[in-house]
Amino acid sequence: MTHVQGTVAPGFEAVREAFERNFTDSGEVGAGLAVYRHGNAVVDLWGGEADPDTHRPWNRDTLAAIASTCKTFASGALLRLVERGEVNLETPVAHYWPDFAQNGKGDITVRTLLAHRAGLPSMHMRPVTWEDLRDWTPITETLAAATPEWPPGTRHGYHGVTIGHLAGEIVRRVTGMTLSAFLEAEITGPLGLDCYVRVPDPALPRLAKMVLPDEQAVQLGMQVPEMADFVQALGDPDTLSYRAFYGSVTQQWDDSNNPRTYQVESPSMDGVASAHSLARYFAAMIGEVDGIRLFSPWLLDKIRTPQSDGIDELLKVRTAWGLGFLVPGGPFWPAPEHLKGLFGGSGATGSFAFADPERGLGFGYVPNRGSELLEGGDFRVKSLVEALYRAVL
């Protein structure tokens, strides 16, 4: 039986039990789970193996690939500039990044971009290589020259491989700093977080080895009825869904255990974090954590107010977005939909992080066994979130 370590505050014992059941009943290999409430840690758990080949144990500071959950780092960085008055949500992106105005993009505002309504979900016109990620500028030049896939602001679609560079380039233009440098100076450094869009060399030994779901499990995951249209679109090279997810990058799942994947600035899909750091990050967005609060109430209200809600142009199911963060709605949101005001991010590795301002919650979960369901909706995280809300409601 897997030995789970860590602590839970009185009243949160059911969360520990749910975490333990993921190992005994749901095939968990290694994972970390943390929850903050009103600025204090109430759940801090870890267990299993960070590397099942060498039997390296999972520790409190183990880092795991979090895939798309790392988009919340890029969004958070840009929104810090909004908080400081250096970026305005209603100002066109081209004001900060003049080359972005090409091909009908001159009126796209920062708000439109963060709401995944800009029409720029794909880079199929020049698929991203690892060398591009090392250099950053080939990707931003491609995005600056891109033509929107739909009239900006009229529809929404998941900017799964692009939003990190889009937000990160605004940060770079305004501050003169790379996204990772800005995060270190303004967010992760002051809060003491292990959250990275580019992993420093000394941290690489703490990175968990990803265990990829087997093909049969993925096929079963793809048979969820509400995902049928998305699965069909992914199999058709003529669709925008295919072009965005398969035609935009040269990386494959096999790259998830190559250290070089995490040594470049890749803020849309290749970030890493520890569970404790994710929970602490989201807790600091909604209240003070050791004297630090990232967003004032006025901006927090804007972040968690739905900006987009409906059938996603790429995912073919309902999704809902606030400003740079998922909000409740549709199968990619694994927390209770009836609880409004929550916001967060999920990833294909099974990771999930969110904040609940009304209840003062910051939640972070990172496993190393990839999800069969691409992003969100993973039964492991759903069981953890359900146990958490049984404790606080």
Residue pairs with C-beta under 8 A, 6 or more apart in sequence:
1 23
1 24
2 20
2 23
2 24
2 28
2 47
2 48
3 47
4 16
4 19
4 20
4 23
4 45
4 46
4 47
5 45
5 46
5 47
5 60
6 43
6 44
6 45
6 46
6 47
6 60
7 43
7 44
7 45
8 15
8 16
8 42
8 43
8 44
8 45
9 37
9 42
9 43
11 391
12 35
12 42
12 43
12 388
12 391
14 387
14 390
14 391
15 33
15 35
15 43
15 45
15 384
15 387
15 388
15 391
16 43
16 45
17 387
18 383
18 384
18 386
18 387
19 31
19 33
19 45
19 47
19 384
20 47
21 383
22 28
22 31
22 380
22 383
22 384
23 31
23 47
23 48
26 379
26 380
26 383
27 369
28 47
28 48
28 367
28 369
28 380
29 48
29 49
29 52
29 211
29 367
29 368
29 369
30 47
30 48
30 49
30 50
30 52
30 57
30 58
30 62
30 64
30 208
30 367
30 368
30 369
31 46
31 47
31 48
31 58
31 64
31 275
31 365
31 366
31 367
31 368
31 380
32 45
32 46
32 58
32 60
32 62
32 64
32 274
32 275
32 276
32 364
32 365
32 366
33 43
33 45
33 46
33 275
33 364
33 365
33 384
34 41
34 43
34 44
34 45
34 275
34 276
34 278
34 279
34 280
34 363
34 364
34 365
35 41
35 42
35 43
35 279
35 361
35 362
35 363
35 364
35 388
36 42
36 279
36 280
36 282
36 283
36 289
36 360
36 361
36 362
36 363
37 359
37 360
37 361
37 362
37 392
38 287
38 360
39 283
39 287
39 288
39 289
39 290
39 360
41 276
41 279
41 280
43 279
43 388
44 60
44 276
45 275
46 58
46 59
46 60
46 62
46 275
47 58
48 57
48 58
48 368
49 55
49 56
49 57
49 58
50 56
50 57
50 58
50 59
50 62
50 206
50 207
50 208
50 209
50 368
51 208
51 209
52 209
52 211
53 209
58 208
58 368
59 206
60 274
60 276
61 194
61 206
61 274
61 276
62 206
62 207
62 208
62 274
63 194
63 196
63 199
63 203
63 206
63 207
63 208
63 272
63 273
63 274
64 207
64 208
64 210
64 272
64 273
64 274
64 275
64 349
64 351
64 366
64 367
64 368
65 207
65 208
65 210
65 256
65 262
65 270
65 271
65 272
65 347
65 349
65 351
65 368
66 271
66 272
66 273
66 278
66 347
66 349
66 351
66 353
66 366
67 269
67 270
67 271
67 347
67 348
67 349
67 351
67 375
68 160
68 268
68 269
68 345
68 346
68 347
68 348
68 375
69 271
69 273
69 278
69 345
69 346
69 347
69 349
69 351
69 352
69 353
70 164
70 195
70 197
70 267
70 268
70 269
70 270
70 271
70 272
70 273
70 345
70 347
71 163
71 164
71 267
71 268
71 269
71 324
71 345
72 281
72 282
72 324
72 325
72 344
72 345
72 353
73 179
73 183
73 187
73 195
73 197
73 267
73 271
74 163
74 164
74 167
74 168
74 171
74 179
74 197
74 267
74 268
74 324
75 114
75 163
75 167
75 323
75 324
75 325
76 183
76 187
76 281
76 285
76 294
76 324
77 167
77 168
77 171
77 179
77 182
77 183
77 186
77 187
78 87
78 110
78 114
78 167
78 168
78 170
78 171
78 324
79 114
79 294
79 295
79 299
79 303
79 323
79 324
80 186
80 187
80 294
80 295
81 87
81 170
81 171
81 174
81 175
82 88
82 89
82 110
82 299
83 294
83 295
83 296
83 299
86 174
86 175
87 96
87 110
87 170
87 174
88 110
89 109
89 110
89 111
89 114
89 302
89 323
90 109
90 110
90 111
91 109
91 110
92 101
92 106
92 107
92 108
92 109
92 110
93 100
93 105
93 108
93 109
93 110
93 113
93 166
93 170
94 100
94 101
94 105
94 106
94 108
96 170
96 173
96 174
97 144
97 169
97 170
97 173
99 141
99 144
99 145
100 106
100 108
100 143
100 144
102 144
102 145
102 146
103 145
103 146
103 147
103 148
104 147
104 148
104 152
105 118
105 120
105 146
105 148
105 152
107 152
108 118
108 148
108 152
108 153
110 170
111 307
111 323
112 118
112 152
112 153
113 163
113 166
113 167
114 163
114 167
114 307
114 321
114 323
114 324
115 156
115 307
115 308
115 321
115 322
115 323
116 156
116 157
116 158
116 159
116 163
116 308
116 321
117 152
117 153
117 154
117 155
117 156
117 307
117 308
118 148
118 152
118 153
118 159
118 166
119 148
119 149
119 150
119 151
119 152
119 155
119 157
120 143
120 146
120 148
120 149
120 159
120 162
120 166
121 149
121 157
121 158
121 159
121 160
121 161
121 162
121 240
121 244
121 313
121 314
122 149
122 161
122 162
122 240
122 243
122 244
122 247
122 248
123 139
123 142
123 143
123 146
123 161
123 162
123 248
123 249
124 243
124 244
124 247
124 248
125 142
125 146
126 138
126 142
127 247
127 248
127 249
127 250
128 138
128 139
128 161
128 248
128 249
128 250
128 251
129 250
130 250
130 251
130 260
130 261
130 264
131 138
132 138
132 139
133 139
133 264
133 265
133 266
133 270
134 264
136 165
136 178
136 265
139 165
140 165
140 169
143 162
143 165
143 166
143 169
149 157
149 240
149 313
150 157
150 313
155 313
156 308
156 310
156 312
156 313
156 319
156 321
157 240
157 312
157 313
157 314
157 315
158 244
158 312
158 313
158 314
158 315
158 319
159 166
159 268
160 244
160 245
160 268
160 269
160 314
161 244
161 245
161 248
161 249
161 268
161 269
162 248
162 268
163 268
163 324
164 179
164 197
164 266
164 267
164 268
164 269
165 267
165 268
167 179
167 267
167 324
168 178
168 179
168 197
168 265
168 267
171 177
171 179
171 182
172 178
172 179
172 182
175 182
177 185
178 265
179 197
179 265
179 267
180 196
180 197
180 198
180 265
183 189
183 195
183 196
183 197
187 193
187 195
187 281
187 294
188 194
188 195
188 196
188 277
188 281
190 292
191 280
191 281
191 284
191 289
191 290
191 292
192 280
193 273
193 277
193 280
193 281
194 203
194 206
194 272
194 273
194 274
194 276
194 277
195 271
195 272
195 273
195 274
195 277
195 278
195 281
196 203
196 262
196 271
196 272
196 273
197 265
197 266
197 267
197 270
197 271
198 262
198 263
198 264
198 265
198 266
199 207
199 262
199 263
199 272
201 263
204 259
204 262
204 263
207 259
207 262
207 272
208 368
209 257
209 368
210 256
210 257
210 349
210 368
210 369
210 370
211 368
211 369
211 370
212 253
212 256
212 370
213 221
213 369
213 370
213 371
213 372
217 372
218 372
220 372
221 371
221 372
221 373
221 374
222 231
224 331
224 373
224 377
226 317
226 331
227 316
227 317
227 331
227 373
229 316
229 317
230 241
230 314
230 315
230 316
230 317
233 239
233 240
233 241
233 242
233 314
233 316
234 241
234 242
234 245
234 246
235 242
236 242
237 243
237 246
237 247
240 313
240 314
241 314
241 315
241 316
244 314
245 314
249 269
251 261
253 370
255 261
256 349
256 370
261 270
262 270
262 272
264 270
273 281
273 351
273 364
273 366
274 364
274 366
275 364
275 365
275 366
276 364
277 364
278 351
278 353
278 363
278 364
278 365
278 366
279 353
279 362
279 363
279 364
280 289
280 362
280 364
281 353
281 362
281 364
282 344
282 353
282 354
282 355
282 362
282 363
282 364
283 289
283 355
283 360
283 361
283 362
284 292
284 293
284 294
284 362
285 293
285 294
285 295
285 300
285 303
285 355
285 362
286 295
286 300
286 355
286 356
286 357
286 360
286 362
287 293
287 357
287 360
295 303
300 357
302 322
302 323
303 322
303 323
303 324
303 325
303 343
304 322
304 325
304 327
304 341
304 342
304 343
304 357
305 322
305 323
305 327
306 320
306 321
306 322
306 327
306 329
307 321
307 322
307 323
308 319
308 320
308 321
309 318
309 319
309 320
309 321
309 329
310 318
310 319
311 317
311 318
312 318
312 319
312 330
315 332
317 330
317 331
317 332
318 329
318 330
318 331
319 326
319 329
319 330
319 332
319 333
320 326
320 327
320 328
320 329
320 330
320 333
321 327
322 343
325 343
325 344
325 345
326 332
326 333
326 343
326 344
326 345
326 346
326 354
326 376
327 333
327 342
327 343
328 335
328 336
328 337
328 338
328 339
328 340
328 342
329 337
331 376
331 377
332 346
332 375
332 376
332 377
333 344
333 346
333 376
333 377
334 346
334 352
334 376
334 377
334 378
334 381
334 382
334 385
335 342
335 344
335 352
335 354
335 385
336 385
336 386
336 389
339 356
339 358
339 389
341 356
341 357
341 358
342 354
342 355
342 356
342 357
343 354
343 355
344 352
344 353
344 354
344 355
344 363
345 352
345 353
345 354
346 352
346 375
346 376
346 381
347 375
348 370
348 371
348 374
348 375
349 366
349 367
349 368
349 370
349 371
350 365
350 367
350 369
350 370
350 371
350 378
350 380
350 381
351 365
351 366
351 367
352 363
352 364
352 365
352 376
352 378
352 381
352 385
353 362
353 363
353 364
353 365
354 361
354 362
354 363
355 361
355 362
355 363
356 363
359 392
361 388
361 392
363 385
363 388
365 380
365 381
365 384
367 380
371 378
372 378
